[in-house]
């Protein structure tokens, strides 16, 4: 008998495997098996195990089997830490600048730099569309920003302005509420205080451009909008500012949320001011708040 025939008979020869109970040797089941079938099942089993192992090494077990994985993870962590360090560095620089301004106020050498509050070049580059009107800060506008320096505003020669100056302009009420403090420039109170419910939105009184969106020690979060004809509206003691310098806003658009920030606040309210060509106006002559 040739070797080929012997191998074929060995592969095709079937064996009966019987499964019996140990107690009474009764037959539970049986099945036929041959060496060729066993080899096929073995190859299939190894293939499945290899495929599952390959998937695991690329997913769940990747950190133990893939040497590049650890290096990639470390690189990602280093980049994340680098971003955090950069952010902390910027925050420290901003706080140092703020402390320098506070020290200047205490020493009498000047307060917050108005150039840090409004950047005219930023306002000019907001949009080049002729449909949008961007108001550039004039000398009167910059003089109003002096309110946020250590020296008080000079109100010795107020300009007489009546409500007839803006008869063609409709002003939205920035907020509806109870008026608690009125316009009293002789007492350095250049606006009105309105108390409203918590988280009440504050709205722009007219179309304009945001020229100030910042935080000061006395007034907390403050936002200011320049309108046409050199009219400026100022909103103080906000809890949240929703616009940034250079943003165009429409009349009635929400620009901030009422709050209780700043050392000069006595409770949750909005301090609202109107300025025209460097002169404060009485907001009650133009707007109804109740």
C-alpha positions, 0 to 999 in steps of 0.5 A: 500500500502506498504512502498516499493511500495510507495518509488518505485513509488516516485523514478520512478514517472516522472515529465515534466519540460517545458521551455517557453518564458516569452513574449508569453509563447511559449514552447522552450523545455521540458524534463522528470525527476524523483527523481531516475535520479536526484539522479544519476546525483547528485552523478555523479556531486559530484564525478566529483567535488571531482575528480577535487578538488583532482587534483587541491589540488595536482597541482595548489592549492597545496600550499594552501591545502598541509601542506607538500608543504610549508615545502618542498619548504622551505627546497629546498630554504634553500639547495639552499641558502646553496649552494650559501653561500658555493660558495661565501665562496670559491670565497672569499677565492680565492680572498683573496689568490689572494690579498695576492699574489698581496700584496706579489708582491708589498712588494717584498716578492714574487709573485704568488705561482707556486704550485698553478699554477701546481699540479704534482700529478694532472697531474700524475693521469689524465690517466693510459693508456699506449697509452697516454704520460703524461709529468711530470714537470722537474726542467727546467719546474718548472724554467719556471714557475718562469716567473710568479713570481715577479723576472724576468727570468735570460737570462744571459747564454742562451743555443744555440739551432737551428731549427735542434734540432726539425727537426723531429717535425712538429709544428702547428701555434697556430694562423694565423695573423700579427706579431707585436712584435718579440722575444727580450729576452734582453728586457724581451720579451721572445716570439712573439705577433700575432694580429688576428681577434676577437674570433680567436681560439688558437691551441696547436702547438703539442701533450702535457699536460696542466701544467698551466691554470690560470690568472695573473695580467700582462698576463691575462688568460694564458695556458701552454702546456708541450710537449716531450723533455722538450719543453713548449709552453705558450699562454698569454692574452687569453679571454677564456681558454678551457682546465684545468691543466692535460688535454692531448691535440693533435697537432692542438687542440683548447685550448683557444680563443684570447683576450686582458686580463692582464695589459701588453696587448696593444690590442687584440693579442696572446703572444706566447712563446717557452721554451726548458729546461728552455731557451726561443726559438725564435718561428719564427725559428720553426713556420710560423704565416702568 
